[in-house]
Amino acid sequence: MKLLVDMNLSPSWLHLFADAGIVAAHWSMVGAHAATDAQIMAYARERLRRAHRTIWTSVRS
């Protein structure tokens, strides 16, 4: 599982997710601080599409 942590949560949450085996990134590490919710969701959707393409390509090979 991968999570994208919104600016409303502290980056200190990342270590809790890591301890639970969850890969997480804080928005402040990957995007603009003033990004809208729509921009954040678009970023997450694009990363999900890329992950699905990678998995599908791997399965088909």
Backbone as CSV, one residue per row, in Angstrom:
resi,resn,N_x,N_y,N_z,CA_x,CA_y,CA_z,C_x,C_y,C_z
1,MET,0.844,-1.169,0.000,0.000,0.000,0.000,0.889,1.233,0.000
2,LYS,0.451,2.240,-0.729,1.147,3.526,-0.755,0.162,4.627,-0.387
3,LEU,0.631,5.564,0.399,-0.201,6.688,0.814,0.457,8.009,0.447
4,LEU,-0.373,8.950,0.095,0.067,10.328,-0.107,-0.567,11.139,1.013
5,VAL,0.264,11.646,1.914,-0.211,12.358,3.100,-0.393,13.836,2.764
6,ASP,-1.582,14.329,3.012,-1.953,15.714,2.723,-1.252,16.678,3.677
7,MET,-1.229,17.926,3.295,-0.584,18.981,4.090,-1.253,19.176,5.450
8,ASN,-2.497,18.718,5.608,-3.184,18.882,6.889,-2.611,17.990,7.979
9,LEU,-1.839,16.982,7.590,-1.183,16.114,8.559,0.307,16.409,8.591
10,SER,0.885,16.250,9.735,2.314,16.496,9.910,3.143,15.426,9.196
11,PRO,4.300,15.820,8.655,5.206,14.827,8.068,5.680,13.786,9.090
12,SER,5.540,14.085,10.370,5.966,13.127,11.394,5.145,11.838,11.355
13,TRP,4.001,11.850,10.684,3.200,10.634,10.502,3.922,9.607,9.642
14,LEU,4.856,10.040,8.797,5.509,9.122,7.865,6.206,7.970,8.575
15,HIS,6.843,8.254,9.696,7.542,7.163,10.396,6.567,6.149,10.968
16,LEU,5.376,6.579,11.358,4.370,5.632,11.850,3.912,4.702,10.732
17,PHE,3.712,5.274,9.555,3.330,4.443,8.410,4.462,3.483,8.054
18,ALA,5.682,3.979,8.052,6.838,3.134,7.722,6.960,1.970,8.709
19,ASP,6.746,2.242,9.989,6.812,1.187,11.008,5.759,0.107,10.763
20,ALA,4.653,0.499,10.121,3.579,-0.453,9.811,3.769,-1.104,8.442
21,GLY,4.886,-0.795,7.771,5.157,-1.381,6.468,4.449,-0.703,5.316
22,ILE,4.003,0.519,5.529,3.275,1.269,4.509,4.191,2.345,3.924
23,VAL,4.298,2.360,2.614,5.093,3.378,1.933,4.251,4.653,1.863
24,ALA,4.805,5.751,2.347,4.057,7.008,2.355,4.977,8.172,1.995
25,ALA,4.386,9.163,1.367,5.086,10.408,1.045,4.220,11.563,1.507
26,HIS,4.837,12.587,2.031,4.094,13.784,2.429,4.042,14.725,1.232
27,TRP,2.912,15.351,1.039,2.726,16.231,-0.121,3.823,17.286,-0.204
28,SER,4.309,17.776,0.919,5.345,18.810,0.908,6.635,18.311,0.260
29,MET,6.804,16.992,0.147,7.993,16.409,-0.460,7.860,16.250,-1.971
30,VAL,6.630,16.263,-2.464,6.416,15.964,-3.886,5.654,17.044,-4.654
31,GLY,5.032,17.991,-3.952,4.218,18.981,-4.652,4.280,20.355,-4.016
32,ALA,3.584,21.268,-4.646,3.558,22.658,-4.190,2.703,22.802,-2.931
33,HIS,3.193,23.603,-2.000,2.473,23.812,-0.736,1.073,24.386,-0.954
34,ALA,0.896,25.191,-1.977,-0.389,25.846,-2.222,-1.277,25.070,-3.202
35,ALA,-0.959,23.809,-3.451,-1.740,23.020,-4.410,-3.174,22.842,-3.920
36,THR,-4.069,22.794,-4.868,-5.476,22.553,-4.536,-5.694,21.053,-4.332
37,ASP,-6.821,20.712,-3.721,-7.160,19.296,-3.557,-7.234,18.598,-4.913
38,ALA,-7.748,19.295,-5.915,-7.864,18.712,-7.255,-6.474,18.379,-7.821
39,GLN,-5.502,19.238,-7.585,-4.132,18.981,-8.065,-3.505,17.785,-7.344
40,ILE,-3.757,17.694,-6.064,-3.226,16.575,-5.288,-3.848,15.263,-5.769
41,MET,-5.141,15.262,-5.976,-5.819,14.053,-6.453,-5.358,13.675,-7.854
42,ALA,-5.133,14.653,-8.712,-4.641,14.376,-10.067,-3.259,13.734,-9.996
43,TYR,-2.409,14.217,-9.118,-1.071,13.644,-8.927,-1.196,12.178,-8.495
44,ALA,-2.046,11.921,-7.513,-2.225,10.559,-7.004,-2.797,9.639,-8.080
45,ARG,-3.782,10.124,-8.834,-4.374,9.302,-9.906,-3.338,8.940,-10.954
46,GLU,-2.504,9.889,-11.342,-1.481,9.628,-12.354,-0.486,8.587,-11.851
47,ARG,-0.081,8.667,-10.597,0.850,7.684,-10.038,0.201,6.307,-9.987
48,LEU,-1.093,6.241,-9.683,-1.812,4.968,-9.648,-1.873,4.360,-11.043
49,ARG,-2.148,5.181,-12.055,-2.181,4.678,-13.434,-0.825,4.113,-13.840
50,ARG,0.240,4.817,-13.490,1.588,4.339,-13.825,1.872,3.009,-13.140
51,ALA,1.468,2.883,-11.888,1.692,1.636,-11.149,0.929,0.495,-11.802
52,HIS,-0.319,0.747,-12.214,-1.111,-0.297,-12.864,-0.489,-0.706,-14.189
53,ARG,0.009,0.269,-14.963,0.652,-0.065,-16.244,1.892,-0.916,-16.016
54,THR,2.658,-0.582,-14.990,3.869,-1.336,-14.694,3.535,-2.761,-14.290
55,ILE,2.555,-2.918,-13.436,2.141,-4.255,-12.987,1.616,-5.056,-14.172
56,TRP,0.755,-4.457,-14.977,0.169,-5.150,-16.118,1.252,-5.592,-17.107
57,THR,2.215,-4.729,-17.355,3.315,-5.071,-18.263,4.125,-6.227,-17.702
58,SER,4.372,-6.212,-16.402,5.137,-7.274,-15.750,4.404,-8.609,-15.821
59,VAL,3.101,-8.586,-15.624,2.294,-9.808,-15.651,2.252,-10.386,-17.059
60,ARG,2.150,-9.534,-18.047,2.050,-9.998,-19.435,3.373,-10.527,-19.974
61,SER,4.493,-10.129,-19.392,5.806,-10.542,-19.905,6.143,-11.972,-19.560
